[in-house]
Amino acid sequence: MSERKVKLAIIGVGSMGSMHVKDLTSGRVSNAELVAVCDIDKAKADRFAAEAGVPAFYDYKDVLGMEGLDGVVIATPHYDHTPISIAFMQAGKHVMTEKPVAVHVKDARKMAAAYEEAKKQYPDLKFGIMFQQRTYGFWRKIKEMIDGGDLGRLMRATWIITDWYRTQAYYDGGGWRATWSGEGGGVLLNQCPHNLDLFQWLVGMPKRVAGFAHIGKYHNIEVEDEVTGYFEYENGMVGHFLTTTAESPGTNRLEIIGEKGKLTFEDGKLLFDRNAVSMLEDIRVSTKPYDKVEHSLEEVPFTHHGEFGHRFMLENFASAILDGTPLIAEAPEGINSLTLSNAVMMSTFEGKTIDLPFDEDAYEAKLKELAANSTFHKVVREGEAKDMSKSFR
Ligand SMILES: NC(=O)c1ccc[n+]([C@@H]2O[C@H](COP(=O)([O-])OP(=O)(O)OC[C@H]3O[C@@H](n4cnc5c(N)ncnc54)[C@H](O)[C@@H]3O)[C@@H](O)[C@H]2O)c1
C-alpha cells in the first residue's frame, strides 16, 4: 500500500459537501487529504477553507489547473454534476460525483462518453459515484445470496421505501430543490437514487417500466412526491418500487422472491424463508392442490460497519487512484438507476408502459419544456439548521 495521500478538492460545500470536508479533515480517510474547497457561495467556501486551512475557490474552472490536485468530489446540485465532471476529466483529474450521476440519461451518457474519451489520454483516470449504501453489510449479503444462487430463478422484487419523510420546511429550505429547472425531479431523483441503484445492482435491469407518479400531492412542490413504479424483466420477473416523502413513520421493506424462497429485509433484520424444493417445480409436479411448499424461516447473519459509509467510498476512490483497487461504484453505472427514475416519469407523462432503452432525447426535451413552462412560485424560507445525519438510510 502506498504511503502517498491523494489530494482532493470538494466542489460544492453545502449539506453533503461539508460532510466530505469533515471526513477528509478529520483523518477518518486514511489515504486522502483535502487541498481545496470550491463553492459559488463565497461565504461558505471561505468558511470551510479557513476551518480546513486550504484555499477557497468560487468557480470550479479555477480549480481545474490547481498544481498537485489529483481529483475532485462533486457535491453541487445535480444538473452541475455533468459539466463539472466533464471539465475535470478532460483536465485529467479523477472525479467522484455525488448521486444521482445526472438529472437525465442524456447527460449521464455525455459524462460516460467524456470519461471514455479522457481515458485515451489518461488511461488510469477514475470516475466514481457516491453510492455509499453499496458498502452496507445487509445489501452486500443479499447480493451475495442472489449471485450465489440461494434464491434460484428470481420471480418478484418489491421495495416499499416510504420512510423518506420530508416536510414543507425541507423543500422550502433550498432554492434549487424540487423544481424542474433547479433539480429536475423529486423523490426519485433526490432521495431514491441509492434505492434504485441497489435495486438494479441486486436484481438487474428490467425491459419494461410503468410508472404512476404524483406531482406535489402532499407538498407544495412542482415535482413528484409519491411514486409507484412497476418493472418487467426479460425472464418474467416483476418488480415494484413504491416511494414517497409523505409517510411518517413510513416503511423500508425489501422482498425478493425466488423459486427457492423469500428473502426480506426490514427493520435491520434479514430473513430467508427457504423452500425445501423449487416452487416452480412444485407448481408443475405436485399432486396436492392447496399445500404450500415445505419451508423454513431463518435469520441471515451479516456484518455491517454501522456508519453512513461516505468515508469508505472516499477511501475506495483514493485506493483506486493510488493502486488501481476496483471502484465500489463506477459513475457510468449510475445510468441504470437514472434510467429507472427517468422511465417511471416518462411513463407517467405519456400514460403508457415504456420499453427500455427508451427515448432519452424525448425525456430531456420534456424536462426542458417543464422548466420553461413552469409557473411555480418557489418560496425559500430559512428553516432550522439541517442535521444531515437524519437524511441517510
Ligand atoms: N450520497 C448521499 O448520501 C447524499 C446525501 C445528500 C445529498 N447528496 C447529493 O449531493 C448534492 C448536493 O446536495 P446538498 O444537499 O449538499 O445540496 P446543498 O444545496 O446543501 O449544497 C450544494 C452546494 O453547492 C453549491 N454550488 C451550487 N452550484 C455550484 C457550482 N456550480 N460550483 C460550486 N458550488 C456550487 C451551493 O452553493 C451549495 O453550497 C446533490 O446532488 C445531492 O443529491 C448525496
The ligand as a Tripos MOL2 file, in Angstrom:
@<TRIPOS>MOLECULE
LIG
   44    48     1     0     0
SMALL
NO_CHARGES

@<TRIPOS>ATOM
      1 N1        -24.6590   10.4710   -1.0750 N.am      1 LIG1
      2 C1        -25.5720   10.9570   -0.2540 C.2       1 LIG1
      3 O1        -25.9450   10.3120    0.7110 O.2       1 LIG1
      4 C2        -26.1370   12.3390   -0.4970 C.ar      1 LIG1
      5 C3        -26.8790   12.9600    0.5180 C.ar      1 LIG1
      6 C4        -27.3300   14.2560    0.2890 C.ar      1 LIG1
      7 C5        -27.0850   14.8930   -0.9230 C.ar      1 LIG1
      8 N2        -26.3860   14.2390   -1.8990 N.ar      1 LIG1
      9 C6        -26.1520   14.8830   -3.2020 C.3       1 LIG1
     10 O2        -25.2260   15.9520   -3.0320 O.3       1 LIG1
     11 C7        -25.5440   17.0020   -3.9440 C.3       1 LIG1
     12 C8        -25.6900   18.2920   -3.1540 C.3       1 LIG1
     13 O3        -26.7780   18.1830   -2.2640 O.3       1 LIG1
     14 P1        -26.8440   19.0580   -0.9180 P.3       1 LIG1
     15 O4        -27.9660   18.5450   -0.1350 O.co2     1 LIG1
     16 O5        -25.4980   19.1220   -0.3170 O.co2     1 LIG1
     17 O6        -27.2050   20.4870   -1.5240 O.3       1 LIG1
     18 P2        -26.9010   21.9180   -0.8820 P.3       1 LIG1
     19 O7        -27.7830   22.8930   -1.5730 O.co2     1 LIG1
     20 O8        -26.9170   21.8430    0.5960 O.co2     1 LIG1
     21 O9        -25.3850   22.1710   -1.3190 O.3       1 LIG1
     22 C9        -24.9960   22.4050   -2.6570 C.3       1 LIG1
     23 C10       -23.8130   23.3760   -2.6260 C.3       1 LIG1
     24 O10       -23.3040   23.5020   -3.9610 O.3       1 LIG1
     25 C11       -23.0080   24.8840   -4.1860 C.3       1 LIG1
     26 N3        -23.0000   25.0620   -5.6450 N.ar      1 LIG1
     27 C12       -24.0400   25.1830   -6.4890 C.ar      1 LIG1
     28 N4        -23.6140   25.2470   -7.7610 N.ar      1 LIG1
     29 C13       -22.2450   25.1960   -7.7090 C.ar      1 LIG1
     30 C14       -21.2320   25.2340   -8.6910 C.ar      1 LIG1
     31 N5        -21.5160   25.3220   -9.9810 N.pl3     1 LIG1
     32 N6        -19.9400   25.1700   -8.2730 N.ar      1 LIG1
     33 C15       -19.6290   25.0640   -6.9500 C.ar      1 LIG1
     34 N7        -20.5630   25.0360   -5.9760 N.ar      1 LIG1
     35 C16       -21.8600   25.0850   -6.3570 C.ar      1 LIG1
     36 C17       -24.1050   25.6190   -3.4550 C.3       1 LIG1
     37 O11       -23.7590   26.9670   -3.1910 O.3       1 LIG1
     38 C18       -24.2350   24.7890   -2.1950 C.3       1 LIG1
     39 O12       -23.3400   25.2420   -1.1760 O.3       1 LIG1
     40 C19       -26.8270   16.5830   -4.6630 C.3       1 LIG1
     41 O13       -26.5240   16.0750   -5.9350 O.3       1 LIG1
     42 C20       -27.3970   15.5120   -3.7800 C.3       1 LIG1
     43 O14       -28.1670   14.5390   -4.4740 O.3       1 LIG1
     44 C21       -25.8990   12.9920   -1.6890 C.ar      1 LIG1
@<TRIPOS>BOND
     1     1     2 1
     2     2     3 2
     3     2     4 1
     4     4     5 ar
     5     4    44 ar
     6     5     6 ar
     7     6     7 ar
     8     7     8 ar
     9     8     9 1
    10     8    44 ar
    11     9    10 1
    12     9    42 1
    13    10    11 1
    14    11    12 1
    15    11    40 1
    16    12    13 1
    17    13    14 1
    18    14    15 2
    19    14    16 1
    20    14    17 1
    21    17    18 1
    22    18    19 2
    23    18    20 1
    24    18    21 1
    25    21    22 1
    26    22    23 1
    27    23    24 1
    28    23    38 1
    29    24    25 1
    30    25    26 1
    31    25    36 1
    32    26    27 ar
    33    26    35 ar
    34    27    28 ar
    35    28    29 ar
    36    29    30 ar
    37    29    35 ar
    38    30    31 1
    39    30    32 ar
    40    32    33 ar
    41    33    34 ar
    42    34    35 ar
    43    36    37 1
    44    36    38 1
    45    38    39 1
    46    40    41 1
    47    40    42 1
    48    42    43 1
@<TRIPOS>SUBSTRUCTURE
     1 LIG1         1 GROUP 0 **** ****
